[in-house]
């Protein structure tokens, strides 16, 4: 339950950040790179979270 | 800033754009990293305490902690990007006609203040402390005539250079407008 709540919260946060970077940022390259890093880092952390929950 | 740049006059050019000093960002990031590491310390203390009392634990504490800590790190990851977003979207822009201060307070909360260079009255630079002096950052206060009031920018990289550029641009703008004196 917490896992799904966090996934939804994280995705909404990612959309909000992307909206801000796209509309108010000065470089498309920075926006895309930041979003890629954010999603990649998040994916790794969610994998660790899912792995731990699965093994409890 | 795409939103701001689309409002430029036809003959208006951007001279430069500046952000806060990297040290300001580093301090905030270090704060988040410290908070992110705190559960590890608490976990070690908990293990030592449980060991010293000889408490028998009949559930997998290690993997349970890892699940909780992963969730904690996800939240810290989001906070880290909030901080970076605040840093990245807080910009100050000098054009041939205006000074534009974009203050990104937090998500969905930002203000854009603008004043024309010929309305500028005074620029004050303050560098307080050892680190700001060594790393060349400080605050810049701009006094303007009329309704715009004063602008204060804190944690700015190389404020002395910025001051020189603003004064230079203001002098040029005044000459163009009044065709003579520097107007400051």
gemmi code that builds the backbone of each chain (N, CA, C; Angstrom):
import gemmi

chains = {
    "A": [
        ("UNK", (0.834, -1.213, 0.000), (0.000, 0.000, 0.000), (0.871, 1.266, 0.000)),
        ("UNK", (1.849, 1.291, 0.928), (2.765, 2.439, 1.005), (3.541, 2.553, -0.304)),
        ("UNK", (3.919, 1.399, -0.849), (4.678, 1.379, -2.101), (3.897, 2.076, -3.218)),
        ("UNK", (2.625, 1.696, -3.386), (1.818, 2.283, -4.467), (1.560, 3.763, -4.222)),
        ("UNK", (1.359, 4.121, -2.965), (1.154, 5.529, -2.615), (2.402, 6.346, -2.990)),
        ("UNK", (3.577, 5.786, -2.663), (4.834, 6.486, -2.978), (5.053, 6.603, -4.489)),
        ("UNK", (4.699, 5.530, -5.225), (4.860, 5.559, -6.692), (4.003, 6.683, -7.283)),
        ("UNK", (2.744, 6.758, -6.852), (1.837, 7.800, -7.372), (2.367, 9.189, -7.005)),
        ("UNK", (2.775, 9.339, -5.746), (3.296, 10.623, -5.264), (4.542, 11.033, -6.068)),
        ("UNK", (5.422, 10.061, -6.299), (6.660, 10.323, -7.040), (6.355, 10.734, -8.487)),
        ("UNK", (5.407, 10.047, -9.105), (5.077, 10.357, -10.500), (4.442, 11.745, -10.625)),
        ("UNK", (3.553, 12.079, -9.680), (2.940, 13.421, -9.695), (4.034, 14.474, -9.518)),
        ("UNK", (4.956, 14.208, -8.581), (6.071, 15.128, -8.330), (6.930, 15.302, -9.585)),
        ("UNK", (7.174, 14.179, -10.291), (7.980, 14.235, -11.521), (7.294, 15.097, -12.583)),
        ("UNK", (5.984, 14.950, -12.700), (5.227, 15.746, -13.688), (5.285, 17.227, -13.321)),
        ("UNK", (5.124, 17.511, -12.028), (5.161, 18.908, -11.556), (6.537, 19.527, -11.820)),
        ("UNK", (7.597, 18.774, -11.509), (8.958, 19.285, -11.741), (9.198, 19.511, -13.233)),
        ("UNK", (8.770, 18.545, -14.040), (8.957, 18.662, -15.499), (8.220, 19.888, -16.034)),
        ("UNK", (7.037, 20.133, -15.505), (6.254, 21.305, -15.920), (7.030, 22.595, -15.602)),
        ("UNK", (7.586, 22.665, -14.402), (8.333, 23.867, -14.004), (9.602, 24.045, -14.842)),
        ("UNK", (10.345, 22.942, -15.029), (11.601, 23.041, -15.794), (11.328, 23.426, -17.244)),
        ("UNK", (10.261, 22.840, -17.802), (9.951, 23.099, -19.210), (9.494, 24.546, -19.409)),
        ("UNK", (8.644, 25.014, -18.512), (8.068, 26.349, -18.694), (8.949, 27.487, -18.208)),
        ("UNK", (9.717, 27.261, -17.145), (10.494, 28.354, -16.570), (12.006, 28.164, -16.701)),
        ("UNK", (12.445, 26.999, -17.141), (13.878, 26.758, -17.304), (14.408, 27.420, -18.562)),
        ("UNK", (15.728, 27.560, -18.652), (16.300, 28.256, -19.809), (16.930, 27.308, -20.828)),
        ("UNK", (16.927, 26.006, -20.547), (17.568, 25.086, -21.480), (16.809, 23.759, -21.539)),
        ("UNK", (16.509, 23.350, -22.761), (15.793, 22.084, -22.953), (16.684, 20.902, -22.573)),
        ("UNK", (17.990, 21.067, -22.868), (18.972, 20.024, -22.573), (19.026, 19.747, -21.060)),
        ("UNK", (19.066, 20.830, -20.283), (19.116, 20.689, -18.815), (17.827, 20.037, -18.318)),
        ("UNK", (16.694, 20.459, -18.869), (15.391, 19.904, -18.465), (15.341, 18.395, -18.694)),
        ("UNK", (15.741, 17.970, -19.890), (15.690, 16.540, -20.234), (16.685, 15.746, -19.376)),
        ("UNK", (17.898, 16.298, -19.214), (18.919, 15.605, -18.405), (18.464, 15.461, -16.956)),
        ("UNK", (17.929, 16.554, -16.393), (17.484, 16.526, -14.995), (16.359, 15.522, -14.816)),
        ("UNK", (15.439, 15.496, -15.753), (14.312, 14.568, -15.658), (14.801, 13.119, -15.757)),
        ("UNK", (15.777, 12.887, -16.650), (16.332, 11.538, -16.812), (17.012, 11.083, -15.514)),
        ("UNK", (17.810, 11.964, -14.920), (18.513, 11.629, -13.665), (17.502, 11.370, -12.559)),
        ("UNK", (16.494, 12.233, -12.495), (15.470, 12.112, -11.450), (14.731, 10.774, -11.563)),
        ("UNK", (14.306, 10.437, -12.778), (13.545, 9.202, -12.971), (14.426, 7.963, -12.786)),
        ("UNK", (15.672, 8.042, -13.257), (16.591, 6.915, -13.123), (16.923, 6.645, -11.650)),
        ("UNK", (17.256, 7.698, -10.929), (17.541, 7.579, -9.492), (16.334, 7.038, -8.750)),
        ("UNK", (15.162, 7.569, -9.097), (13.915, 7.116, -8.482), (13.660, 5.646, -8.764)),
        ("UNK", (13.918, 5.227, -10.007), (13.687, 3.836, -10.392), (14.571, 2.893, -9.562)),
        ("UNK", (15.834, 3.284, -9.370), (16.763, 2.452, -8.577), (16.259, 2.323, -7.132)),
        ("UNK", (15.831, 3.471, -6.576), (15.354, 3.461, -5.185), (14.059, 2.647, -5.049)),
        ("UNK", (13.183, 2.754, -6.037), (11.937, 1.976, -5.996), (12.221, 0.483, -6.143)),
        ("UNK", (13.231, 0.133, -6.936), (13.606, -1.281, -7.068), (14.096, -1.822, -5.721)),
        ("UNK", (14.922, -1.017, -5.039), (15.426, -1.420, -3.715), (14.266, -1.572, -2.737)),
        ("UNK", (13.315, -0.645, -2.820), (12.136, -0.677, -1.945), (11.305, -1.942, -2.213)),
        ("UNK", (11.053, -2.210, -3.507), (10.244, -3.373, -3.886), (10.938, -4.677, -3.464)),
        ("UNK", (12.259, -4.730, -3.666), (13.044, -5.913, -3.296), (12.939, -6.171, -1.784)),
        ("UNK", (13.059, -5.102, -0.992), (12.997, -5.255, 0.473), (11.605, -5.704, 0.916)),
        ("UNK", (10.567, -5.112, 0.343), (9.195, -5.495, 0.720), (8.947, -6.969, 0.372)),
        ("UNK", (9.428, -7.345, -0.791), (9.236, -8.726, -1.262), (9.911, -9.733, -0.315)),
        ("UNK", (11.025, -9.339, 0.265), (11.809, -10.258, 1.105), (11.486, -10.203, 2.589)),
        ("UNK", (10.568, -9.343, 2.980), (10.210, -9.285, 4.412), (9.465, -10.556, 4.805)),
    ],
    "B": [
        ("UNK", (14.813, 32.306, -19.311), (13.403, 32.148, -18.980), (12.560, 32.397, -20.219)),
        ("UNK", (11.981, 31.370, -20.729), (11.198, 31.519, -21.949), (10.033, 32.483, -21.734)),
        ("UNK", (9.346, 32.351, -20.580), (8.174, 33.179, -20.298), (8.563, 34.646, -20.274)),
        ("UNK", (9.721, 34.958, -19.653), (10.177, 36.338, -19.538), (10.700, 36.846, -20.875)),
        ("UNK", (11.490, 36.009, -21.549), (12.125, 36.441, -22.795), (11.118, 36.774, -23.898)),
        ("UNK", (9.955, 36.135, -23.862), (8.957, 36.429, -24.887), (8.379, 37.835, -24.704)),
        ("UNK", (8.591, 38.422, -23.509), (8.083, 39.769, -23.254), (9.133, 40.850, -23.515)),
        ("UNK", (10.254, 40.495, -24.091), (11.293, 41.477, -24.391), (10.809, 42.445, -25.474)),
        ("UNK", (11.315, 43.688, -25.391), (11.046, 44.635, -26.476), (11.827, 44.176, -27.710)),
        ("UNK", (11.446, 44.709, -28.871), (12.091, 44.283, -30.119), (13.597, 44.563, -30.118)),
        ("UNK", (14.001, 45.720, -29.533), (15.423, 46.084, -29.547), (16.121, 45.765, -28.219)),
        ("UNK", (15.500, 44.913, -27.414), (16.072, 44.583, -26.102), (16.902, 43.298, -26.183)),
        ("UNK", (18.110, 43.374, -25.658), (18.990, 42.201, -25.692), (19.378, 41.787, -24.285)),
        ("UNK", (19.551, 40.493, -24.095), (19.969, 40.026, -22.779), (21.487, 40.169, -22.648)),
        ("UNK", (21.938, 40.799, -21.568), (23.382, 40.951, -21.359), (23.924, 39.717, -20.640)),
        ("UNK", (23.278, 39.361, -19.562), (23.663, 38.122, -18.885), (22.575, 37.658, -17.923)),
        ("UNK", (22.726, 36.394, -17.503), (21.811, 35.793, -16.528), (22.668, 35.204, -15.409)),
        ("UNK", (22.222, 35.348, -14.177), (23.027, 34.849, -13.061), (22.156, 34.070, -12.069)),
        ("UNK", (22.800, 33.108, -11.410), (22.106, 32.335, -10.372), (22.847, 32.511, -9.054)),
        ("UNK", (22.303, 31.889, -7.992), (22.991, 31.955, -6.711), (24.329, 31.212, -6.794)),
        ("UNK", (25.200, 31.479, -5.843), (26.507, 30.831, -5.796), (26.332, 29.333, -5.518)),
        ("UNK", (27.230, 28.524, -6.090), (27.133, 27.075, -5.920), (27.213, 26.661, -4.447)),
        ("UNK", (27.872, 27.481, -3.613), (28.039, 27.140, -2.201), (26.671, 27.093, -1.486)),
        ("UNK", (25.772, 27.992, -1.881), (24.433, 28.038, -1.285), (23.703, 26.720, -1.565)),
        ("UNK", (23.828, 26.243, -2.799), (23.212, 24.971, -3.186), (23.864, 23.805, -2.436)),
        ("UNK", (25.196, 23.848, -2.343), (25.937, 22.763, -1.680), (25.511, 22.614, -0.216)),
        ("UNK", (25.352, 23.741, 0.479), (24.959, 23.702, 1.891), (23.585, 23.037, 2.038)),
        ("UNK", (22.658, 23.420, 1.158), (21.307, 22.849, 1.232), (21.324, 21.356, 0.907)),
        ("UNK", (22.135, 20.974, -0.089), (22.241, 19.558, -0.463), (22.873, 18.745, 0.679)),
        ("UNK", (23.892, 19.306, 1.312), (24.541, 18.620, 2.433), (23.559, 18.402, 3.584)),
        ("UNK", (22.695, 19.379, 3.810), (21.659, 19.259, 4.844), (20.750, 18.066, 4.569)),
        ("UNK", (20.318, 17.932, 3.317), (19.444, 16.807, 2.937), (20.199, 15.479, 3.070)),
        ("UNK", (21.478, 15.463, 2.664), (22.276, 14.230, 2.761), (22.428, 13.791, 4.221)),
        ("UNK", (22.604, 14.790, 5.086), (22.740, 14.514, 6.527), (21.457, 13.887, 7.066)),
        ("UNK", (20.324, 14.468, 6.680), (19.019, 13.935, 7.112), (18.798, 12.544, 6.519)),
        ("UNK", (19.269, 12.341, 5.284), (19.111, 11.036, 4.622), (19.900, 9.951, 5.343)),
        ("UNK", (21.031, 10.321, 5.931), (21.883, 9.335, 6.605), (21.475, 9.062, 8.054)),
        ("UNK", (20.632, 9.924, 8.598), (20.251, 9.803, 10.017), (19.646, 8.447, 10.407)),
        ("UNK", (18.739, 7.882, 9.582), (18.187, 6.568, 9.955), (19.249, 5.477, 10.104)),
        ("UNK", (20.333, 5.564, 9.330), (21.421, 4.568, 9.448), (22.033, 4.617, 10.841)),
        ("UNK", (22.271, 5.835, 11.330), (22.853, 6.017, 12.664), (21.876, 5.493, 13.717)),
        ("UNK", (20.587, 5.870, 13.548), (19.570, 5.435, 14.512), (19.448, 3.903, 14.525)),
        ("UNK", (19.572, 3.296, 13.357), (19.477, 1.839, 13.243), (20.631, 1.170, 13.998)),
        ("UNK", (21.828, 1.723, 13.817), (23.006, 1.174, 14.514), (22.837, 1.299, 16.028)),
        ("UNK", (22.352, 2.469, 16.472), (22.126, 2.697, 17.912), (21.095, 1.706, 18.431)),
        ("UNK", (20.017, 1.495, 17.652), (18.953, 0.562, 18.033), (19.497, -0.856, 18.174)),
        ("UNK", (20.351, -1.254, 17.227), (20.942, -2.598, 17.279), (21.815, -2.769, 18.525)),
        ("UNK", (22.599, -1.723, 18.824), (23.479, -1.768, 20.005), (22.633, -1.882, 21.277)),
        ("UNK", (21.542, -1.060, 21.332), (20.672, -1.087, 22.514), (19.998, -2.444, 22.673)),
        ("UNK", (19.480, -2.980, 21.570), (18.816, -4.287, 21.627), (19.802, -5.381, 22.041)),
        ("UNK", (21.026, -5.263, 21.542), (22.071, -6.225, 21.878), (22.438, -6.165, 23.354)),
        ("UNK", (22.533, -4.934, 23.880), (22.955, -4.767, 25.271), (21.872, -5.244, 26.244)),
        ("UNK", (20.574, -5.134, 25.829), (19.493, -5.615, 26.695), (19.197, -7.095, 26.478)),
        ("UNK", (19.834, -7.680, 25.482), (19.621, -9.094, 25.179), (18.215, -9.388, 24.680)),
        ("UNK", (17.598, -8.405, 24.016), (16.220, -8.587, 23.536), (16.187, -9.582, 22.376)),
        ("UNK", (15.221, -10.476, 22.435), (15.073, -11.461, 21.369), (14.099, -10.914, 20.312)),
        ("UNK", (14.597, -10.748, 19.078), (13.747, -10.203, 18.020), (13.316, -11.345, 17.106)),
        ("UNK", (12.012, -11.503, 16.956), (11.556, -12.617, 16.110), (10.974, -12.143, 14.774)),
        ("UNK", (11.518, -11.063, 14.232), (11.161, -10.664, 12.864), (12.408, -10.122, 12.168)),
        ("UNK", (12.424, -10.193, 10.814), (13.649, -9.797, 10.094), (13.881, -8.286, 10.148)),
        ("UNK", (14.611, -7.849, 11.139), (14.795, -6.399, 11.369), (15.610, -5.742, 10.245)),
        ("UNK", (16.603, -6.484, 9.737), (17.471, -5.917, 8.697), (16.717, -5.540, 7.438)),
        ("UNK", (15.946, -6.467, 6.919), (15.227, -6.233, 5.660), (14.060, -5.258, 5.872)),
        ("UNK", (13.464, -5.280, 7.073), (12.390, -4.324, 7.389), (12.955, -2.917, 7.397)),
        ("UNK", (14.146, -2.800, 8.005), (14.803, -1.484, 8.023), (15.121, -1.036, 6.599)),
        ("UNK", (15.584, -1.983, 5.778), (15.942, -1.641, 4.396), (14.724, -1.132, 3.622)),
        ("UNK", (13.564, -1.743, 3.865), (12.330, -1.294, 3.193), (11.989, 0.129, 3.619)),
        ("UNK", (12.038, 0.353, 4.925), (11.736, 1.706, 5.452), (12.740, 2.728, 4.975)),
        ("UNK", (14.007, 2.309, 4.952), (15.063, 3.241, 4.555), (14.975, 3.581, 3.060)),
        ("UNK", (14.581, 2.596, 2.245), (14.402, 2.875, 0.809), (13.310, 3.926, 0.611)),
        ("UNK", (12.206, 3.773, 1.344), (11.113, 4.753, 1.249), (11.606, 6.131, 1.683)),
        ("UNK", (12.405, 6.141, 2.760), (12.974, 7.391, 3.277), (13.871, 8.049, 2.214)),
        ("UNK", (14.686, 7.220, 1.547), (15.589, 7.754, 0.517), (14.822, 8.311, -0.688)),
        ("UNK", (13.679, 7.681, -0.995), (12.851, 8.188, -2.107), (12.350, 9.598, -1.773)),
        ("UNK", (11.922, 9.773, -0.521), (11.440, 11.103, -0.101), (12.588, 12.127, -0.148)),
        ("UNK", (13.778, 11.687, 0.319), (14.948, 12.577, 0.297), (15.339, 12.936, -1.146)),
        ("UNK", (15.208, 11.967, -2.037), (15.505, 12.173, -3.467), (14.592, 13.268, -4.032)),
        ("UNK", (13.316, 13.209, -3.642), (12.365, 14.225, -4.108), (12.718, 15.597, -3.527)),
        ("UNK", (13.121, 15.603, -2.257), (13.504, 16.879, -1.620), (14.728, 17.489, -2.299)),
        ("UNK", (15.670, 16.615, -2.648), (16.901, 17.051, -3.321), (16.575, 17.764, -4.641)),
        ("UNK", (15.631, 17.195, -5.375), (15.267, 17.810, -6.653), (14.423, 19.064, -6.468)),
        ("UNK", (13.703, 19.142, -5.364), (13.001, 20.397, -5.049), (14.017, 21.512, -4.824)),
        ("UNK", (15.080, 21.178, -4.079), (16.136, 22.155, -3.794), (16.818, 22.593, -5.084)),
        ("UNK", (17.135, 21.604, -5.920), (17.799, 21.935, -7.189), (16.895, 22.799, -8.080)),
        ("UNK", (15.591, 22.479, -8.066), (14.645, 23.259, -8.871), (14.603, 24.712, -8.385)),
        ("UNK", (14.571, 24.882, -7.069), (14.580, 26.246, -6.507), (15.837, 26.993, -6.928)),
        ("UNK", (16.970, 26.295, -6.924), (18.233, 26.911, -7.307), (18.234, 27.246, -8.801)),
        ("UNK", (17.811, 26.284, -9.595), (17.883, 26.417, -11.052), (16.924, 27.487, -11.585)),
        ("UNK", (15.773, 27.609, -10.952), (14.779, 28.560, -11.467), (14.857, 29.945, -10.825)),
        ("UNK", (15.705, 30.097, -9.817), (15.960, 31.423, -9.222), (17.005, 32.120, -10.079)),
        ("UNK", (16.591, 33.041, -10.918), (17.587, 33.686, -11.782), (17.409, 35.199, -11.789)),
        ("UNK", (18.498, 35.863, -12.116), (18.468, 37.318, -12.271), (19.035, 37.638, -13.645)),
        ("UNK", (18.287, 38.437, -14.343), (18.645, 38.703, -15.729), (18.844, 40.194, -15.942)),
        ("UNK", (19.914, 40.531, -16.636), (20.164, 41.926, -16.988), (20.044, 42.049, -18.499)),
        ("UNK", (19.181, 42.959, -18.923), (19.060, 43.198, -20.360), (19.537, 44.627, -20.642)),
        ("UNK", (19.483, 45.024, -21.876), (19.928, 46.389, -22.217), (18.951, 47.441, -21.686)),
        ("UNK", (17.748, 47.000, -21.262), (16.753, 47.958, -20.770), (16.276, 47.716, -19.345)),
        ("UNK", (16.333, 46.453, -18.906), (15.717, 46.109, -17.613), (16.574, 45.161, -16.785)),
        ("UNK", (16.189, 45.088, -15.513), (16.748, 44.068, -14.634), (15.553, 43.221, -14.197)),
        ("UNK", (15.649, 41.915, -14.411), (14.523, 41.026, -14.128), (14.929, 40.022, -13.046)),
        ("UNK", (14.219, 40.062, -11.923), (14.520, 39.144, -10.818), (13.417, 38.101, -10.733)),
        ("UNK", (13.768, 36.841, -10.959), (12.784, 35.757, -10.871), (13.049, 34.983, -9.591)),
        ("UNK", (12.100, 35.050, -8.680), (12.257, 34.375, -7.395), (11.336, 33.159, -7.359)),
        ("UNK", (11.964, 31.985, -7.445), (11.185, 30.747, -7.364), (11.174, 30.334, -5.897)),
        ("UNK", (10.080, 30.655, -5.207), (10.018, 30.411, -3.755), (9.867, 28.913, -3.487)),
        ("UNK", (8.895, 28.293, -4.113), (8.734, 26.829, -4.096), (7.863, 26.466, -5.295)),
        ("UNK", (7.504, 25.210, -5.415), (6.695, 24.796, -6.560), (5.368, 25.552, -6.553)),
        ("UNK", (4.964, 26.033, -7.700), (3.732, 26.811, -7.877), (3.730, 28.116, -7.087)),
        ("UNK", (4.882, 28.614, -6.753), (4.965, 29.893, -6.044), (6.221, 30.631, -6.507)),
        ("UNK", (6.050, 31.543, -7.441), (7.189, 32.292, -7.956), (6.773, 33.725, -8.230)),
        ("UNK", (7.741, 34.615, -8.137), (7.442, 36.010, -8.448), (8.514, 36.555, -9.392)),
        ("UNK", (8.080, 37.369, -10.329), (9.008, 37.982, -11.275), (8.896, 39.499, -11.100)),
        ("UNK", (10.006, 40.111, -10.681), (10.026, 41.562, -10.490), (10.935, 42.185, -11.545)),
        ("UNK", (10.498, 43.310, -12.066), (11.252, 43.960, -13.137), (11.356, 45.455, -12.867)),
        ("UNK", (12.509, 46.024, -13.168), (12.576, 47.492, -13.175), (13.435, 47.948, -14.334)),
        ("UNK", (13.106, 49.110, -14.835), (13.870, 49.648, -15.965), (15.163, 50.256, -15.433)),
        ("UNK", (16.220, 50.095, -16.177), (17.551, 50.493, -15.697), (17.669, 51.988, -15.421)),
        ("UNK", (16.945, 52.808, -16.192), (17.058, 54.258, -15.975), (16.411, 54.694, -14.655)),
        ("UNK", (15.626, 53.797, -14.022), (14.990, 54.122, -12.744), (15.849, 53.707, -11.549)),
        ("UNK", (16.990, 53.094, -11.837), (17.856, 52.627, -10.764), (18.576, 53.794, -10.097)),
        ("UNK", (18.654, 53.778, -8.760), (19.301, 54.878, -8.045), (20.633, 54.478, -7.428)),
        ("UNK", (20.666, 53.290, -6.828), (21.900, 52.895, -6.144), (22.028, 51.369, -6.086)),
        ("UNK", (23.267, 50.902, -6.093), (23.526, 49.461, -5.968), (24.519, 49.253, -4.822)),
        ("UNK", (24.150, 48.400, -3.872), (25.037, 48.132, -2.731), (25.386, 46.650, -2.681)),
        ("UNK", (26.663, 46.377, -2.515), (27.122, 44.989, -2.413), (27.584, 44.730, -0.983)),
        ("UNK", (27.131, 43.618, -0.392), (27.564, 43.258, 0.957), (28.146, 41.851, 0.949)),
        ("UNK", (29.374, 41.736, 1.436), (30.004, 40.420, 1.588), (30.386, 40.273, 3.049)),
        ("UNK", (29.679, 39.387, 3.753), (29.872, 39.255, 5.197), (30.397, 37.868, 5.536)),
        ("UNK", (31.476, 37.781, 6.283), (31.976, 36.481, 6.736), (33.199, 36.001, 5.965)),
        ("UNK", (33.831, 34.967, 6.511), (35.071, 34.456, 5.922), (34.787, 33.697, 4.618)),
        ("UNK", (33.840, 32.752, 4.688), (33.544, 31.941, 3.493), (33.034, 32.780, 2.322)),
        ("UNK", (32.063, 33.677, 2.556), (31.627, 34.521, 1.428), (32.770, 35.344, 0.828)),
        ("UNK", (33.699, 35.801, 1.662), (34.825, 36.585, 1.153), (35.755, 35.708, 0.313)),
        ("UNK", (36.063, 34.507, 0.845), (36.974, 33.615, 0.125), (36.346, 33.069, -1.160)),
        ("UNK", (35.064, 32.738, -1.082), (34.407, 32.121, -2.245), (33.726, 33.141, -3.161)),
        ("UNK", (33.849, 34.400, -2.805), (33.300, 35.493, -3.625), (31.801, 35.385, -3.833)),
        ("UNK", (31.051, 35.420, -2.733), (29.607, 35.559, -2.898), (29.061, 36.468, -1.799)),
        ("UNK", (27.906, 37.047, -2.067), (27.346, 37.991, -1.120), (25.984, 38.453, -1.571)),
        ("UNK", (25.546, 39.567, -0.974), (24.229, 40.063, -1.348), (24.343, 41.382, -2.097)),
        ("UNK", (23.332, 41.643, -2.869), (23.314, 42.840, -3.702), (21.967, 43.532, -3.494)),
        ("UNK", (22.016, 44.803, -3.160), (20.772, 45.552, -2.957), (20.686, 46.652, -3.996)),
        ("UNK", (19.561, 46.699, -4.662), (19.354, 47.707, -5.698), (18.201, 48.605, -5.273)),
        ("UNK", (18.484, 49.895, -5.217), (17.419, 50.858, -4.889), (16.914, 51.486, -6.170)),
        ("UNK", (15.608, 51.512, -6.279), (15.023, 52.094, -7.487), (14.055, 53.216, -7.122)),
        ("UNK", (13.817, 54.075, -8.083), (12.865, 55.169, -7.873), (11.472, 54.638, -8.186)),
        ("UNK", (10.480, 55.174, -7.497), (9.097, 54.825, -7.819), (8.596, 53.604, -7.090)),
        ("UNK", (7.615, 52.960, -7.697), (6.869, 51.895, -7.018), (7.656, 50.589, -6.857)),
        ("UNK", (8.673, 50.394, -7.674), (9.387, 49.112, -7.646), (10.045, 48.833, -6.291)),
        ("UNK", (10.477, 49.913, -5.610), (11.119, 49.750, -4.305), (12.517, 49.183, -4.419)),
        ("UNK", (12.931, 48.433, -3.385), (14.286, 47.892, -3.354), (14.291, 46.398, -3.679)),
        ("UNK", (15.376, 45.975, -4.280), (15.584, 44.555, -4.560), (16.742, 44.093, -3.701)),
        ("UNK", (16.606, 42.942, -3.066), (17.759, 42.384, -2.376), (17.960, 40.943, -2.829)),
        ("UNK", (19.155, 40.657, -3.302), (19.479, 39.319, -3.771), (20.557, 38.764, -2.857)),
        ("UNK", (20.298, 37.601, -2.262), (21.285, 37.024, -1.338), (21.971, 35.807, -1.951)),
        ("UNK", (23.195, 35.555, -1.512), (23.938, 34.368, -1.955), (24.329, 34.412, -3.420)),
        ("UNK", (24.564, 35.599, -3.897), (24.863, 35.788, -5.319), (26.354, 35.588, -5.598)),
        ("UNK", (26.651, 34.904, -6.698), (28.055, 34.689, -7.074), (28.639, 35.970, -7.659)),
        ("UNK", (29.822, 36.335, -7.208), (30.554, 37.508, -7.676), (29.691, 38.779, -7.786)),
        ("UNK", (29.165, 39.262, -6.656), (28.266, 40.432, -6.711), (28.946, 41.713, -7.196)),
        ("UNK", (30.282, 41.800, -6.968), (31.011, 43.006, -7.399), (30.981, 43.152, -8.920)),
        ("UNK", (31.191, 42.023, -9.597), (31.186, 42.035, -11.060), (29.784, 42.358, -11.577)),
        ("UNK", (28.802, 41.776, -10.895), (27.407, 42.022, -11.280), (27.064, 43.506, -11.120)),
        ("UNK", (27.532, 44.085, -10.020), (27.291, 45.508, -9.769), (27.875, 46.357, -10.899)),
        ("UNK", (29.107, 46.025, -11.267), (29.774, 46.773, -12.340), (28.989, 46.676, -13.648)),
        ("UNK", (28.498, 45.487, -13.949), (27.748, 45.287, -15.188), (26.415, 46.037, -15.157)),
        ("UNK", (25.756, 46.015, -13.984), (24.468, 46.717, -13.862), (24.678, 48.224, -14.041)),
        ("UNK", (25.715, 48.747, -13.375), (25.986, 50.194, -13.472), (26.324, 50.588, -14.909)),
        ("UNK", (27.091, 49.735, -15.560), (27.473, 49.983, -16.941), (26.238, 50.008, -17.855)),
        ("UNK", (25.383, 48.990, -17.667), (24.167, 48.901, -18.489), (23.217, 50.055, -18.188)),
        ("UNK", (23.137, 50.438, -16.896), (22.256, 51.548, -16.501), (22.742, 52.856, -17.112)),
        ("UNK", (24.072, 53.039, -17.133), (24.655, 54.240, -17.745), (24.307, 54.329, -19.216)),
        ("UNK", (24.455, 53.221, -19.909), (24.141, 53.180, -21.340), (22.648, 53.441, -21.578)),
        ("UNK", (21.792, 52.815, -20.737), (20.340, 52.987, -20.891), (19.935, 54.441, -20.663)),
        ("UNK", (20.568, 55.090, -19.662), (20.248, 56.497, -19.367), (20.675, 57.407, -20.507)),
        ("UNK", (21.853, 57.108, -21.054), (22.349, 57.924, -22.163), (21.398, 57.842, -23.357)),
        ("UNK", (20.923, 56.610, -23.600), (19.999, 56.417, -24.727), (18.678, 57.140, -24.496)),
        ("UNK", (18.235, 57.124, -23.228), (16.937, 57.734, -22.931), (17.023, 59.252, -22.850)),
        ("UNK", (18.038, 59.757, -22.118), (18.132, 61.208, -21.911), (19.157, 61.876, -22.826)),
        ("UNK", (19.908, 61.064, -23.525), (20.884, 61.577, -24.485), (21.983, 62.409, -23.856)),
        ("UNK", (22.543, 61.961, -22.724), (23.625, 62.731, -22.113), (24.207, 62.071, -20.903)),
        ("UNK", (23.894, 62.593, -19.677), (24.486, 62.137, -18.410), (24.202, 60.679, -18.125)),
        ("UNK", (24.921, 60.153, -17.099), (24.756, 58.738, -16.805), (23.494, 58.442, -15.977)),
        ("UNK", (22.869, 59.464, -15.411), (21.574, 59.304, -14.748), (21.600, 58.571, -13.429)),
        ("UNK", (22.760, 58.276, -12.881), (22.825, 57.563, -11.589), (23.414, 58.485, -10.533)),
    ],
}
model = gemmi.Model(1)
for chain_id, residues in chains.items():
    chain = gemmi.Chain(chain_id)
    for i, (resn, *xyz) in enumerate(residues, 1):
        res = gemmi.Residue()
        res.name, res.seqid = resn, gemmi.SeqId(i, " ")
        for name, pos in zip(("N", "CA", "C"), xyz):
            atom = gemmi.Atom()
            atom.name, atom.element = name, gemmi.Element(name[0])
            atom.pos, atom.b_iso = gemmi.Position(*pos), 0.0
            res.add_atom(atom)
        chain.add_residue(res)
    model.add_chain(chain)
structure = gemmi.Structure()
structure.add_model(model)
structure.setup_entities()
